[in-house]
Structures are given as structure tokens and as C-alpha cells.
Amino acid sequence: MAFSKAEEFEEKDILAARFAKALSHPARIAIVRLLANHNACCYCGDLTTELPIAQSTISQHLKALKDVGLIDGEIAPPKVCYRINRENLLLAKKLFSELL
């Protein structure tokens, strides 16, 4: 089904695409998996011990996941504490299930 430029996409499709884009890198999937398995918050430095990626690169991936709402960041000076946003993760799962 082709869409012309004048047609609008459904909001749920736009959101699913945003989630998919945020999860389009294997490091981001690994980060989501690690955070989903933690009951407490996790710091960027903690993730560097779990993943073979530089801290600056992990920070960039965390920003992409946070921007779309899959994770939340809480400032705990001088660090930021990250945790999974379970509500949005479940929404992404629902949208992907409907698609696939």
C-alpha cells in the first residue's frame, strides 16, 4: 500500500517507527536488555563493565533510548541513573506484536 505525501500515517505507526529506530543498533538492544533485568537504576559506568563499548558511545546510545522514552534518566549528581521505562517498553512490544 503506497502513501502519497498528502496522506498522514497513523500515530501508532509513527510511534512504532520511532521505537524501531531507537532499537536499530545491537548496542541499544543490549542496553535495554541489561536495564530490563535490573530492578534498580544503573549508571553509565556500570554499563561499561557489561558491554564492550566506550563510555562516550554508551552515553550516545542512552540518549537515543531516552529521547524515545524507552528508558528514563534520573540525575543523581554527579551521575545520571538510568532505568527501563516499563510502560513504554510494553507499548513497543504491543505495537511490534500487532505489526508482526
Secondary structure as GFF3:
##gff-version 3
##sequence-region A 1 100
A	DSSP	alpha_helix	11	22	.	.	.	ID=ss1
A	DSSP	alpha_helix	26	37	.	.	.	ID=ss2
A	DSSP	beta_strand	42	43	.	.	.	ID=ss3
A	DSSP	alpha_helix	44	50	.	.	.	ID=ss4
A	DSSP	alpha_helix	55	68	.	.	.	ID=ss5
A	DSSP	beta_strand	71	76	.	.	.	ID=ss6
A	DSSP	beta_strand	79	84	.	.	.	ID=ss7
A	DSSP	alpha_helix	86	99	.	.	.	ID=ss8
###
